[in-house]
Amino acid sequence: MVGSFGRVCGAVLAAAALAGAVEMALPGTVISQAAAETVFRRGHQAEPESLDPQKVDSAEESNILLDLFEGLTRISGKGEIIPGVASSWDVAPDGLSWTFHLRPEAKWSDGSPVTAGDFVYGFRRAVDPATAAPYVSILYEIVDARAISDGKEKDLGRLGVTAPDAHTLKIALTEPTAFLPGVLALPIAYPMPKQAIEAGGAQWTRPGKMVSNGAYKLDYWEPQQEIRLVRNPDYWDAKSVKIDTARWLVVESDETAFKRFRAGELDFSRIPVTEMAWARKNMADELHPDVNMWTAYIILNAAKPPLNDPRLRQALAMTLDRETLAEKVDPHGEVPAYGLVPPGIPGYTQQPPEWMRLSKADRLAKAKALYAEAGYGPDKPLKLELIYPTTEGSKRSTTAMAGMWKQALGADITMSNEENQVVLAQTRHHDFQMSLYGWIADYPDPWTFLSIFQSDSGDLNTSDYRNPEYDQLLRKATATLDPAARLEMLEAAERLISRDTPVIPLYYDVRPYLVSTKLAGYQANPLDIHPTQDLAFKQ
């Protein structure tokens, strides 16, 4: 899932006050008229593009949606895929048919039951071309999902998702899909409240109109300021939810977030890299520099001149000094990256480009030769635009990279910054030449990084990379039941990415957070998932 690029990602704001007794709350608690109410104040980097689960593909929205909705499975605060609305499931021996058994006690926030029919409606809505779901390609292993999404099949009823009864859901697949439980935890696969959507239209995600089935429900939303969620008493596991109110406060600047945390205005916050050394000495109990399955990279528009020439793409990749970027320009513990898939996936061997083995001198000589072969040199410098979200970290990184390309190749790189949503939209619609980007693992499997480069991945294939050999390898991998053989095919696919260079990996990210010592339940995990329902304030 895409991350906005401030650490890798984008950001935004200032906090709106809660009404009445909530206004003067101390950190973690609120004085109320009756009983003490726990309020969790969380610094959030960017204003959500949407809170419609099927119209988002960014971590900025997904983190909030994890509080509001629940799929057949969910991602816990440990980063594990666990049962959600489905208490259990069965898989056919051929891996092509999955049967999910829904909890009869699951309800929507309006008190009505969550049924298998709500999931059928949700999946059909997700693949319907009219929805224009940017993440729809992740469902293509479901029977007829691709045909419906492409407009070749008009009958939504042909989708391989059926409800034999109110508490049983069946999913039919075209290929075995070992990672399906991870996919089903994502917003694209949530059940959808048909009645609320039809009644509210485009405004169904606003306070007073939204009906959700997660641990929390939407109470208040002031754009560029705050989204406030309150406990959903109709959630099937409401008794285990300890925090009453979650305030998602949009705070664009890491520096501002850091100040607000120190002032007691936030319980969970980012920290600017310039303060890391000080925080290690003075805030060791609150600092959590966690390693994530997150690759930061530059996307190259591989379908449009001049970057449709793989020689240019490789030359640009070879002349970036990742070690300097990680150790001097934006140091926060990240690991320099040469390959797309990050380390830490069980059984998988990373596949960096062959040129990584060259010395820096040989690498530079090879890059200059490729640059010249593509028709560029001192008399004809390559001119490109690099877009990036408006954050200090992004500005430092892009400025440094432009300098490296200028010194090594003589290339002239113009930098252009916009709000995170604007950069995401331009990138998604291929309206760019180079874009600073990041991809966070949706689940611990290389597929989450590799599948988006398939020719038919739609908006997710932001580089517009098209390679029939690559597509065939991924098709073979999905049809392979043997786990080791499947990973070997995915490794071969990553080697093609490293060779063809539709993206330039920069580093495997570390997200440093500040977490209040009053908060219990926070756990570092490679998916960087921290649902509010898995947290609590210490008594």
Helices and strands as residue ranges (DSSP letters): G 20-24, E 29-30, E 37-44, G 53-55, H 59-68, E 73-75, E 81-83, E 86-91, E 97-102, H 116-127, G 136-139, H 145-149, G 156-158, E 161-165, E 168-172, H 180-183, G 187-189, H 194-200, G 201-203, E 216-222, E 226-231, G 238-240, E 245-250, H 254-262, E 268-270, G 273-275, H 276-282, E 287-300, H 310-318, H 322-324, I 325-329, E 335-336, G 354-357, H 360-373, E 383-389, H 392-409, E 412-418, H 420-428, E 434-440, H 447-450, G 451-453, G 458-460, H 468-478, H 483-500, E 503-515, E 519-520, G 532-534, E 536-537
